[in-house]
Amino acid sequence: MISTRHWIIAGGLAVSVHAGAFYAAFYSVPEGSENVGYQGIEFGLGMVGDLGVASDTSVAQEEVQEVEETEIIEPDPIVEPEPVVEPEPEPVVEPEPIIEPEARARTNCRT
């Protein structure tokens, strides 16, 4: 029969193994940003997103200067190359096959 000491050790081992399996199965690392940042993610909200433009960016809008118009240079027109006319190939004259007279077949059969 198993002694009481063995039952206590086996029970403690079983509880710890089950606790470890439960922890491994149900523990998940909370997902979030990898590094510390400022103000998080910014995204547009359409018309609602424009409400803060006047207060936040008024200094930046005043400092904008007009840029002089630059002259647009048009590229040179593309010259199409003249098509190369290939000469017509000369007709190939096939020589007539030479028909040799049939040689008499030699047979070893005696009739």
LUMKOLTOR-307781 format. One line per field, with one value per residue (C-alpha): residue number from 1; residue in three letters; z negated, y negated, x negated. Coordinates in nm, 2 decimals. Layout:
<atoms>
seq = (NUM:...)
type = (ALA:...)
pz = (Z:...)
py = (Y:...)
px = (X:...)
</atoms>
This chain:
<atoms>
seq = (1:2:3:4:5:6:7:8:9:10:11:12:13:14:15:16:17:18:19:20:21:22:23:24:25:26:27:28:29:30:31:32:33:34:35:36:37:38:39:40:41:42:43:44:45:46:47:48:49:50:51:52:53:54:55:56:57:58:59:60:61:62:63:64:65:66:67:68:69:70:71:72:73:74:75:76:77:78:79:80:81:82:83:84:85:86:87:88:89:90:91:92:93:94:95:96:97:98:99:100:101:102:103:104:105:106:107:108:109:110:111)
type = (MET:ILE:SER:THR:ARG:HIS:TRP:ILE:ILE:ALA:GLY:GLY:LEU:ALA:VAL:SER:VAL:HIS:ALA:GLY:ALA:PHE:TYR:ALA:ALA:PHE:TYR:SER:VAL:PRO:GLU:GLY:SER:GLU:ASN:VAL:GLY:TYR:GLN:GLY:ILE:GLU:PHE:GLY:LEU:GLY:MET:VAL:GLY:ASP:LEU:GLY:VAL:ALA:SER:ASP:THR:SER:VAL:ALA:GLN:GLU:GLU:VAL:GLN:GLU:VAL:GLU:GLU:THR:GLU:ILE:ILE:GLU:PRO:ASP:PRO:ILE:VAL:GLU:PRO:GLU:PRO:VAL:VAL:GLU:PRO:GLU:PRO:GLU:PRO:VAL:VAL:GLU:PRO:GLU:PRO:ILE:ILE:GLU:PRO:GLU:ALA:ARG:ALA:ARG:THR:ASN:CYS:ARG:THR)
pz = (0.00:0.06:-0.24:-0.34:-0.27:0.10:0.14:0.02:0.25:0.55:0.48:0.44:0.77:0.95:0.83:0.93:1.28:1.33:1.21:1.45:1.74:1.65:1.63:1.97:2.14:2.02:1.96:2.24:2.26:2.28:2.63:2.65:2.79:2.79:2.69:2.49:2.73:2.71:2.79:2.93:3.28:3.47:3.74:3.92:3.82:4.13:4.03:3.66:3.70:3.84:3.53:3.37:3.68:3.59:3.25:3.31:3.64:3.68:3.63:3.89:4.14:4.10:4.17:4.51:4.80:5.16:5.39:5.73:6.03:6.22:6.59:6.72:6.97:7.23:7.34:7.70:7.93:7.98:8.33:8.46:8.65:9.01:9.05:9.21:9.52:9.54:9.89:10.01:9.98:10.31:10.39:10.32:10.61:10.50:10.72:10.87:10.71:10.91:10.96:10.98:11.16:10.92:10.87:10.90:10.57:10.51:10.34:10.22:10.28:10.56:10.72)
py = (0.00:-0.36:-0.55:-0.89:-1.07:-0.94:-1.05:-1.41:-1.44:-1.30:-1.53:-1.83:-1.74:-1.70:-2.03:-2.21:-2.05:-2.14:-2.50:-2.54:-2.40:-2.64:-2.93:-2.85:-2.80:-3.11:-3.37:-3.62:-3.92:-4.25:-4.39:-4.76:-4.99:-4.86:-5.19:-5.50:-5.76:-6.09:-6.14:-5.78:-5.73:-6.02:-5.98:-6.21:-6.25:-6.44:-6.77:-6.70:-6.67:-7.02:-7.19:-7.23:-7.35:-7.72:-7.70:-7.44:-7.54:-7.92:-8.01:-7.75:-7.89:-8.25:-8.15:-8.00:-8.20:-8.19:-8.01:-8.17:-8.00:-7.81:-7.78:-7.45:-7.30:-7.08:-6.78:-6.75:-6.58:-6.21:-6.13:-5.80:-5.60:-5.52:-5.16:-4.93:-4.76:-4.41:-4.28:-3.99:-3.66:-3.50:-3.19:-2.87:-2.64:-2.28:-2.04:-1.76:-1.43:-1.19:-0.86:-0.57:-0.26:0.01:0.26:0.62:0.77:1.08:1.36:1.68:1.86:2.10:2.14)
px = (0.00:-0.11:-0.21:-0.05:-0.38:-0.37:0.00:-0.08:-0.39:-0.19:0.11:-0.11:-0.29:0.04:0.18:-0.14:-0.14:0.22:0.17:-0.13:0.08:0.37:0.13:-0.03:0.30:0.48:0.21:0.18:-0.05:0.15:0.09:0.00:-0.26:-0.61:-0.77:-0.66:-0.51:-0.34:0.03:0.07:0.20:0.35:0.61:0.85:1.21:1.34:1.51:1.48:1.11:1.08:1.22:0.88:0.69:0.73:0.58:0.31:0.17:0.24:-0.13:-0.24:0.02:-0.10:-0.46:-0.37:-0.52:-0.40:-0.64:-0.73:-0.59:-0.85:-0.87:-0.76:-1.00:-0.83:-1.03:-1.15:-0.90:-0.96:-1.08:-0.94:-1.20:-1.12:-1.00:-1.26:-1.13:-1.26:-1.34:-1.12:-1.30:-1.40:-1.19:-1.38:-1.39:-1.37:-1.56:-1.37:-1.44:-1.65:-1.47:-1.71:-1.61:-1.51:-1.77:-1.67:-1.64:-1.85:-1.68:-1.81:-1.48:-1.46:-1.13)
</atoms>
